[in-house]
Every structure is written in structure tokens, then in C-alpha cells.
């Protein structure tokens, strides 16, 4: 599923509302998978040659 994601944190720190509004969304394919007993969401690049836009959530 192609989605647009707005990062809300940088290095674990929450961004202020005005900083969030200024950011450009990261577009990609949202995938979920089970890892042991946790559900992991990962944003894969829209095109295969692109770098991974965000780390797994």
C-alpha cells in the first residue's frame, strides 16, 4: 500500500507542531510483518533503486 508518512520524531525526540508541518512527506510502500512476538511496520522505497526512506518502526 503506497502511503505518505510524516516523521514525528528525530533521534527519539518529538518534533514541535510547526516543524512537523514544514517537513515533506516520505512516500513509500508500507509493509508489516511479525518478528517473534512483535508486529513490525517498515516503509519500503517506492522504487527498487531508491534507498530505504525510514528505519523499521
C-alpha positions in Angstrom: 0.0 0.0 0.0 1.6 3.3 -1.1 1.4 5.9 1.7 2.8 9.3 2.7 4.4 9.4 6.1 5.4 12.5 8.1 8.2 11.7 10.6 7.2 12.9 14.1 10.5 12.3 15.8 14.2 12.8 15.1 16.7 10.8 17.1 13.9 9.8 19.5 12.9 13.4 20.2 9.4 14.6 19.4 9.3 17.5 16.9 7.2 20.6 17.5 4.0 21.1 15.6 5.4 23.8 13.4 8.4 21.6 12.5 6.1 18.7 11.5 4.1 21.0 9.2 7.2 22.1 7.4 8.5 18.6 6.7 7.9 17.0 3.3 6.2 13.6 3.5 8.2 10.4 2.8 6.5 8.3 0.2 6.8 4.5 0.1 5.2 1.1 0.4 4.0 0.3 3.9 4.6 -3.4 4.9 4.0 -5.2 8.2 5.5 -8.4 9.4 5.7 -10.5 12.6 9.0 -10.7 14.3 9.0 -13.1 17.3 6.0 -11.6 19.3 6.1 -8.1 17.9 4.4 -6.6 14.8 6.9 -4.5 12.8 6.0 -1.9 10.2 8.5 -0.9 7.6 8.3 1.7 4.9 9.9 0.3 1.7 11.1 2.6 -1.1 8.5 3.3 -3.8 11.1 2.3 -6.5 13.6 -0.6 -6.0 16.7 1.5 -6.7 15.8 4.1 -4.0 17.3 4.0 -0.5 15.2 3.0 2.5 13.4 6.2 3.5 12.9 5.4 7.2 14.1 2.8 9.6 11.6 0.0 10.6 9.1 1.2 13.1 
